[in-house]
Amino acid sequence: MRLSAIFAAIACALLCACSTFDGRGRPGSAGFENLLKSVVKIDVWEKSQKDGGSLTVRSIGSGVIMDADGTILTNAHVVNCYATKIVVTLANLERVRAEFVGWDHWTDLALIRLDMEDVRRRGLEFSHAEFGNSADLKSGEVVYAVGTPHGFARTVTRGIISNASRYFEGTILNSGYETGNFNTWLQTDAAINPGNSGGPLALPDGKVVGINTRAYANSNNLGFAVPSNVARGVLDALSKNSTISRGYIGITPAPLQDMEQFFDVDTNRGVLVQNVDAGSPAADAGIVPGDIILKINSEGVDGRFPEQLPAIMNRIASSPIGEKIALEIQRNGKILEKYPVCERLESRVGREFSLEKWGAGMQEITTVFKREAKIKCDSNLMVIGIRRGFPFDLAKIEAGDIILSVNRKKVTTAKELEEIYSKLSGSGSKILVEVQRDSAISFHIVNPETPAAASNGKAESSKN
């Protein structure tokens, strides 16, 4: 009897421990059920250009509703500014159209919003999830990834936090946009597959502690999520503006681990300047690779380890645009003061668009790209694709050309070019286009009445 009583007591204790789960609940609790009702499948139709023509690509991802207004948090590589149609499947299997709100490719996060008029008209209901505190996570803690892997909606996988602060150097999305410069990642062995992107990584009580973003190629259950404390700030910012403004001075930092003796700096003091972008504010201020930044605006810097770099980059990024940043720098044992003027952070990738009747794929190139490519002109309009047999091709305009003027009228922005294209594409008159190619200027006569232009076609493809 005594032995059986002991076993009964142990069983009771284990049952109580499982049911409370450190005060955070467990799957099947009201909180987790609420989370499941907040997760959605997202079908996206995205317009892109290929070889001067228009291409519509369909993809599938996941998202999580975060408020009563139908605001959905997802990944930027799932939904971005090129989306032409967004359809959301709710937990009750009802499909609702949604609109694009904004995106931040630097953290690979985006916002969309349900068509609430349609929701109210049809009497549909949905739940919305709550954020947990990702800063409290510890390795070994149980988490759940919820989403639409390979199109299988409402799929839940279980795992643990493998590492609560994993660092990657800045990487590139499939679209070419940069990401990962301003945050560390949650690493988990909960299965994350194509289609899971944008879904929540949650605690057993249903609190969202991350947004599932990527899986490591050729690995088993090695996935990564954007921490909820990063996602919360991005959601708040994108709810006010469609993009997030950050500061830029043009440096690439690197950790000082094991190199302090070579630069004669104390351990846990300073961060190494690994690279300085040509023509950037940092270059103009006289900062060079090999400098050690000791202070930013009078506050000390500790960049000994890679995991500390995103916080340093965020300190620079949060600086007001147009104002000087005070940097205390050590160079060859001497202390220097440098004051670069903060610019607005831009991607190296600009917006793409098509002049379909002319058979031209275009990109609005950015200041950063122009500096790197040493392009010196006012125009930001680069040809990136030419459709064979169409007017630009017959006029011998090539990919890489910069459009300077149309009919002797100077153009510099996508808006200006698209307005001219709209006016001239149906006129039937020949058009004079001035381009810059490898620093040389040339003029080309474009005839919009070619047979290929009249048979303008479009294509559609799909991806997961």
C-alpha positions as CSV (number, residue, x, y, z in Angstrom):
1,M,0.0,0.0,0.0
2,R,2.8,2.4,0.9
3,L,4.6,1.8,-2.5
4,S,1.4,2.2,-4.5
5,A,0.7,5.4,-2.6
6,I,4.1,6.8,-3.4
7,F,3.5,6.0,-7.1
8,A,0.2,7.6,-7.0
9,A,1.7,10.7,-5.4
10,I,4.4,10.9,-8.1
11,A,1.8,10.4,-10.9
12,C,-0.3,13.2,-9.4
13,A,2.7,15.5,-9.2
14,L,3.6,14.8,-12.8
15,L,0.1,15.4,-14.0
16,C,-0.1,18.7,-12.1
17,A,3.3,19.8,-13.6
18,C,2.1,19.0,-17.1
19,S,-1.2,20.8,-16.7
20,T,0.3,24.0,-15.5
21,F,3.5,23.9,-17.7
22,D,5.4,26.5,-15.7
23,G,2.3,28.7,-15.6
24,R,2.1,29.0,-19.4
25,G,-0.7,26.5,-20.1
26,R,-0.6,23.7,-22.6
27,P,-2.1,22.8,-26.1
28,G,-5.8,22.4,-25.7
29,S,-6.0,25.4,-23.3
30,A,-8.2,28.3,-24.2
31,G,-5.2,30.3,-25.1
32,F,-3.9,27.8,-27.6
33,E,-7.3,27.2,-29.1
34,N,-7.6,31.0,-29.6
35,L,-4.2,31.0,-31.4
36,L,-5.4,28.2,-33.8
37,K,-8.5,30.3,-34.7
38,S,-6.1,33.3,-35.4
39,V,-3.8,31.5,-37.9
40,V,-4.7,31.9,-41.6
41,K,-3.6,30.6,-45.0
42,I,-2.6,33.4,-47.5
43,D,-2.9,33.0,-51.3
44,V,-1.0,35.8,-53.1
45,W,-0.9,36.8,-56.8
46,E,2.2,38.9,-57.4
47,K,3.1,40.8,-60.5
48,S,6.6,40.8,-61.7
49,Q,8.5,41.4,-65.0
50,K,10.5,38.9,-66.9
51,D,12.4,39.8,-70.1
52,G,10.4,42.9,-70.6
53,G,7.0,41.2,-70.2
54,S,4.5,41.0,-67.3
55,L,4.4,37.8,-65.2
56,T,1.9,36.9,-62.5
57,V,3.2,34.5,-59.9
58,R,0.9,32.8,-57.4
59,S,2.3,31.7,-54.0
60,I,1.0,30.4,-50.6
61,G,2.0,31.3,-47.1
62,S,0.7,31.7,-43.6
63,G,-0.1,34.6,-41.3
64,V,-1.6,35.4,-37.9
65,I,-4.4,37.8,-37.1
66,M,-3.1,40.2,-34.4
67,D,-6.1,42.5,-33.6
68,A,-9.9,42.9,-33.9
69,D,-9.5,45.1,-37.0
70,G,-8.2,42.1,-39.0
71,T,-4.6,43.1,-39.2
72,I,-2.5,40.1,-40.2
73,L,1.3,39.7,-39.6
74,T,3.2,37.6,-42.1
75,N,6.5,37.6,-44.0
76,A,7.7,40.1,-46.5
77,H,8.7,37.2,-48.8
78,V,5.1,36.0,-48.7
79,V,3.4,39.4,-49.3
80,N,5.0,42.6,-50.6
81,C,4.3,45.7,-52.6
82,Y,4.0,43.8,-55.9
83,A,0.9,41.8,-54.7
84,T,-2.1,42.4,-57.0
85,K,-4.5,40.0,-55.2
86,I,-4.5,38.6,-51.7
87,V,-7.0,36.0,-50.5
88,V,-7.0,34.8,-46.8
89,T,-8.6,31.5,-45.7
90,L,-9.8,31.8,-42.1
91,A,-9.7,29.0,-39.5
92,N,-13.4,28.4,-40.3
93,L,-12.4,27.8,-43.9
94,E,-14.1,31.0,-45.2
95,R,-12.1,32.9,-47.8
96,V,-11.8,36.7,-47.5
97,R,-10.0,39.3,-49.6
98,A,-7.3,41.3,-47.9
99,E,-5.3,44.4,-48.8
100,F,-1.6,45.1,-48.5
101,V,-0.7,47.5,-45.7
102,G,3.1,47.6,-45.7
103,W,6.3,45.7,-45.5
104,D,9.8,45.7,-44.1
105,H,12.2,43.5,-46.0
106,W,15.0,44.2,-43.5
107,T,13.2,42.0,-40.9
108,D,11.2,40.0,-43.5
109,L,7.9,41.1,-42.1
110,A,4.7,42.5,-43.7
111,L,1.2,43.5,-42.8
112,I,-2.1,42.9,-44.6
113,R,-5.6,43.6,-43.5
114,L,-8.9,41.7,-44.0
115,D,-11.7,43.3,-46.0
116,M,-13.7,44.1,-42.8
117,E,-16.7,45.3,-44.8
118,D,-17.0,41.9,-46.4
119,V,-16.4,40.2,-43.0
120,R,-19.2,42.2,-41.4
121,R,-21.6,41.8,-44.4
122,R,-21.2,38.0,-44.3
123,G,-21.3,37.8,-40.5
124,L,-17.9,36.1,-40.3
125,E,-16.0,35.7,-37.0
126,F,-12.3,35.3,-36.2
127,S,-10.0,35.4,-33.3
128,H,-6.8,37.4,-32.8
129,A,-3.6,36.3,-31.1
130,E,-1.4,38.0,-28.5
131,F,2.3,38.5,-28.3
132,G,4.5,36.8,-25.7
133,N,7.9,38.1,-24.6
134,S,10.6,36.6,-26.8
135,A,13.3,38.0,-24.4
136,D,12.2,35.5,-21.7
137,L,12.7,32.5,-23.9
138,K,15.3,29.9,-22.9
139,S,16.9,27.1,-24.9
140,G,14.9,23.8,-24.4
141,E,11.6,25.6,-24.0
142,V,8.7,23.9,-25.8
143,V,7.2,25.8,-28.8
144,Y,4.7,25.1,-31.6
145,A,4.9,26.2,-35.2
146,V,1.5,26.8,-36.8
147,G,0.9,27.4,-40.5
148,T,0.3,26.0,-44.0
149,P,3.3,23.8,-44.9
150,H,3.1,22.8,-48.6
151,G,-0.5,24.1,-48.7
152,F,-1.7,21.9,-45.7
153,A,-3.6,24.5,-43.7
154,R,-3.9,24.5,-39.9
155,T,-0.8,22.3,-39.4
156,V,0.8,22.3,-35.9
157,T,4.4,21.0,-35.3
158,R,6.0,20.7,-31.9
159,G,9.6,21.4,-31.0
160,I,11.9,23.4,-28.6
161,I,13.8,26.6,-28.7
162,S,17.2,25.4,-29.9
163,N,18.8,28.8,-29.5
164,A,17.1,32.0,-28.4
165,S,19.6,34.4,-30.1
166,R,21.0,33.0,-33.4
167,Y,22.9,35.5,-35.6
168,F,23.2,35.5,-39.4
169,E,25.0,38.0,-41.5
170,G,22.6,40.0,-43.7
171,T,21.1,37.7,-46.3
172,I,19.1,38.1,-49.5
173,L,15.5,37.2,-50.2
174,N,14.5,35.5,-53.4
175,S,13.4,39.0,-54.6
176,G,17.0,40.3,-54.1
177,Y,16.1,42.4,-51.1
178,E,18.3,42.4,-48.0
179,T,17.1,41.0,-44.7
180,G,18.4,40.1,-41.2
181,N,20.7,43.1,-40.6
182,F,18.8,44.4,-37.6
183,N,17.7,41.3,-35.6
184,T,18.8,38.0,-34.3
185,W,16.7,34.9,-34.8
186,L,14.9,32.2,-32.7
187,Q,16.2,28.8,-33.7
188,T,13.8,25.9,-33.3
189,D,13.5,22.2,-34.3
190,A,9.8,22.5,-34.7
191,A,9.3,21.6,-38.4
192,I,9.1,24.6,-40.7
193,N,8.5,23.9,-44.4
194,P,7.6,26.0,-47.4
195,G,4.2,27.5,-46.7
196,N,4.9,27.9,-43.0
197,S,6.4,31.3,-43.7
198,G,4.6,34.0,-41.9
199,G,2.9,31.7,-39.3
200,P,3.4,32.0,-35.6
201,L,5.9,30.3,-33.4
202,A,3.9,30.0,-30.1
203,L,4.2,28.9,-26.5
204,P,1.8,26.2,-25.2
205,D,-0.5,29.0,-23.9
206,G,-0.9,30.4,-27.4
207,K,1.2,33.5,-26.9
208,V,3.1,34.4,-30.1
209,V,6.9,34.5,-29.5
210,G,8.1,34.5,-33.1
211,I,7.1,34.7,-36.8
212,N,8.3,31.6,-38.7
213,T,10.5,32.7,-41.6
214,R,13.0,30.2,-42.9
215,A,14.4,26.7,-42.7
216,Y,18.0,25.8,-43.2
217,A,18.5,24.1,-46.6
218,N,19.3,20.3,-46.6
219,S,18.7,20.0,-42.8
220,N,16.2,18.2,-40.6
221,N,14.0,20.6,-38.5
222,L,16.4,23.5,-38.4
223,G,14.1,26.5,-38.6
224,F,14.2,30.1,-37.7
225,A,11.7,32.8,-36.6
226,V,11.8,36.5,-36.1
227,P,11.5,37.2,-32.3
228,S,8.1,38.6,-31.2
229,N,9.8,41.7,-29.6
230,V,11.0,42.6,-33.1
231,A,7.7,41.7,-34.8
232,R,5.7,43.8,-32.3
233,G,7.7,47.0,-33.1
234,V,7.4,46.4,-36.9
235,L,3.7,45.8,-36.6
236,D,3.3,49.1,-34.7
237,A,5.4,51.0,-37.2
238,L,3.7,49.5,-40.3
239,S,0.3,50.2,-38.9
240,K,1.2,53.9,-39.2
241,N,3.3,53.9,-42.5
242,S,3.7,51.4,-45.3
243,T,7.5,51.3,-44.8
244,I,9.9,51.8,-41.9
245,S,12.4,54.7,-42.1
246,R,15.9,53.9,-40.8
247,G,19.2,55.7,-40.7
248,Y,22.3,54.8,-42.7
249,I,25.9,55.9,-42.6
250,G,27.4,53.2,-44.8
251,I,29.5,51.0,-42.5
252,T,29.6,47.2,-42.2
253,P,30.5,46.2,-38.6
254,A,32.3,43.0,-37.6
255,P,32.9,41.4,-34.2
256,L,36.2,42.0,-32.4
257,Q,36.4,38.5,-30.9
258,D,40.0,37.2,-30.7
259,M,41.2,40.3,-32.5
260,E,41.5,42.8,-29.6
261,Q,45.2,42.4,-29.2
262,F,45.8,43.4,-32.9
263,F,43.9,46.6,-32.6
264,D,45.1,47.4,-29.0
265,V,41.6,47.6,-27.5
266,D,40.2,46.2,-24.3
267,T,38.0,43.1,-24.3
268,N,34.2,44.0,-24.6
269,R,35.0,47.5,-25.9
270,G,34.3,48.7,-29.4
271,V,33.3,47.2,-32.7
272,L,35.3,46.8,-35.9
273,V,34.5,48.7,-39.0
274,Q,35.0,46.0,-41.7
275,N,33.9,47.9,-44.7
276,V,32.8,51.5,-45.7
277,D,30.5,52.0,-48.6
278,A,32.0,54.2,-51.3
279,G,30.5,57.7,-51.4
280,S,28.6,57.0,-48.1
281,P,28.3,59.4,-45.2
282,A,30.9,57.4,-43.3
283,A,33.3,57.6,-46.2
284,D,32.7,61.4,-46.5
285,A,33.4,61.7,-42.8
286,G,36.8,60.0,-43.2
287,I,36.0,56.7,-41.5
288,V,38.0,53.8,-43.0
289,P,38.0,50.0,-42.7
290,G,40.0,48.9,-39.6
291,D,38.7,51.7,-37.4
292,I,37.3,50.7,-34.1
293,I,34.0,52.5,-33.0
294,L,34.2,53.0,-29.2
295,K,31.1,55.2,-28.7
296,I,28.0,56.1,-30.6
297,N,26.5,59.5,-29.4
298,S,28.7,59.3,-26.2
299,E,27.4,55.8,-25.3
300,G,29.9,52.9,-25.2
301,V,29.8,50.1,-27.8
302,D,30.5,46.4,-27.2
303,G,30.7,44.4,-30.4
304,R,32.9,41.5,-29.3
305,F,30.4,38.8,-30.5
306,P,28.4,38.5,-33.7
307,E,25.1,38.3,-31.7
308,Q,25.8,41.9,-30.5
309,L,26.0,43.4,-34.0
310,P,22.2,43.8,-34.7
311,A,21.8,46.0,-31.6
312,I,24.7,48.2,-32.7
313,M,23.2,48.5,-36.2
314,N,19.8,49.4,-34.7
315,R,21.4,52.3,-32.7
316,I,22.6,53.8,-36.0
317,A,19.4,53.0,-37.7
318,S,17.3,54.8,-35.1
319,S,19.3,58.0,-35.5
320,P,17.3,60.9,-37.1
321,I,17.8,61.3,-40.8
322,G,19.7,64.4,-41.7
323,E,21.5,64.8,-38.4
324,K,25.1,64.1,-37.4
325,I,26.0,61.0,-35.5
326,A,28.9,61.4,-33.0
327,L,31.3,58.5,-33.3
328,E,34.4,58.1,-31.1
329,I,36.9,56.0,-33.1
330,Q,40.2,54.5,-32.3
331,R,42.8,54.3,-35.1
332,N,46.3,53.2,-34.7
333,G,46.2,53.9,-31.0
334,K,44.7,57.4,-31.5
335,I,41.2,58.6,-30.4
336,L,39.4,60.5,-33.2
337,E,35.9,62.1,-33.4
338,K,33.9,61.6,-36.6
339,Y,30.5,63.0,-37.4
340,P,28.8,61.4,-40.4
341,V,25.4,62.8,-41.4
342,C,22.7,60.1,-41.3
343,E,21.0,59.3,-44.6
344,R,17.8,57.3,-45.1
345,L,18.6,53.6,-45.4
346,E,17.8,52.3,-48.9
347,S,17.9,48.8,-50.4
348,R,20.3,48.1,-53.2
349,V,17.1,46.8,-55.0
350,G,14.7,49.3,-56.4
351,R,11.1,48.9,-57.5
352,E,10.5,47.0,-60.7
353,F,7.8,47.8,-63.3
354,S,7.1,47.0,-66.9
355,L,6.5,49.1,-70.0
356,E,4.7,46.2,-71.6
357,K,3.7,47.6,-75.0
358,W,7.3,48.7,-75.5
359,G,8.7,45.4,-74.3
360,A,10.8,46.8,-71.5
361,G,11.3,45.7,-67.9
362,M,12.5,48.6,-65.7
363,Q,13.9,49.1,-62.3
364,E,14.1,52.3,-60.3
365,I,17.7,52.1,-59.1
366,T,18.7,53.4,-55.7
367,T,21.4,55.7,-54.5
368,V,23.3,52.8,-52.9
369,F,23.3,50.9,-56.2
370,K,24.4,53.9,-58.2
371,R,27.3,54.5,-55.9
372,E,28.4,50.9,-56.1
373,A,28.0,50.7,-59.9
374,K,29.6,54.2,-60.3
375,I,26.7,55.4,-62.3
376,K,26.8,59.2,-62.6
377,C,23.6,60.7,-63.9
378,D,20.3,62.2,-62.5
379,S,18.1,59.4,-63.8
380,N,17.2,56.4,-61.7
381,L,15.7,54.4,-64.5
382,M,17.5,51.3,-65.6
383,V,16.3,48.8,-68.3
384,I,16.6,45.3,-66.8
385,G,14.7,43.2,-69.4
386,I,14.0,43.4,-73.1
387,R,11.3,41.4,-74.9
388,R,12.4,40.2,-78.3
389,G,10.6,41.6,-81.3
390,F,9.1,44.5,-79.3
391,P,9.8,48.3,-79.8
392,F,12.7,48.6,-77.4
393,D,14.4,45.6,-78.8
394,L,14.0,46.8,-82.4
395,A,15.3,50.2,-81.4
396,K,18.5,48.4,-80.1
397,I,17.9,49.5,-76.4
398,E,19.6,47.0,-74.1
399,A,19.4,45.8,-70.5
400,G,21.6,47.9,-68.4
401,D,20.8,51.1,-70.3
402,I,19.8,54.2,-68.2
403,I,16.9,56.2,-69.7
404,L,17.6,59.9,-69.6
405,S,14.9,61.4,-71.6
406,V,11.8,60.6,-73.8
407,N,11.1,63.0,-76.7
408,R,13.7,65.3,-75.3
409,K,11.9,65.6,-72.0
410,K,14.1,64.6,-69.0
411,V,12.9,61.8,-66.8
412,T,14.4,60.7,-63.5
413,T,11.7,58.7,-61.6
414,A,9.4,55.8,-62.3
415,K,6.4,58.0,-61.8
416,E,7.6,60.4,-64.6
417,L,8.3,57.6,-67.0
418,E,5.1,55.8,-66.4
419,E,3.1,59.0,-67.0
420,I,4.9,59.6,-70.3
421,Y,4.4,55.9,-71.3
422,S,0.7,56.2,-70.6
423,K,0.4,59.2,-72.8
424,L,2.5,58.0,-75.7
425,S,1.9,54.2,-75.9
426,G,-1.3,54.6,-77.8
427,S,-0.4,57.6,-79.9
428,G,1.0,55.7,-82.8
429,S,3.8,58.2,-83.2
430,K,7.5,57.4,-83.1
431,I,9.4,58.2,-79.9
432,L,12.9,59.4,-79.3
433,V,14.6,57.8,-76.3
434,E,17.9,59.0,-74.9
435,V,19.9,56.5,-72.9
436,Q,23.2,56.3,-71.1
437,R,25.3,53.1,-71.7
438,D,28.7,52.7,-70.0
439,S,28.9,56.4,-69.6
440,A,28.2,57.0,-73.3
441,I,25.0,58.8,-74.5
442,S,23.0,57.5,-77.5
443,F,19.6,58.2,-79.0
444,H,17.1,55.6,-80.2
445,I,13.9,55.8,-82.3
446,V,11.1,53.7,-80.8
447,N,8.2,52.7,-83.0
448,P,5.3,51.6,-80.7
449,E,3.3,50.2,-83.7
450,T,5.3,47.0,-84.1
451,P,3.3,43.8,-84.6
452,A,4.7,42.3,-81.4
453,A,3.6,45.2,-79.3
454,A,0.0,44.8,-80.6
455,S,-0.1,41.1,-79.5
456,N,1.0,42.0,-76.0
457,G,0.6,38.9,-73.8
458,K,0.9,37.9,-70.2
459,A,2.0,34.8,-68.4
460,E,1.1,33.2,-65.0
461,S,3.1,30.8,-62.9
462,S,2.9,29.5,-59.4
463,K,5.2,28.8,-56.5
464,N,5.0,27.7,-52.8
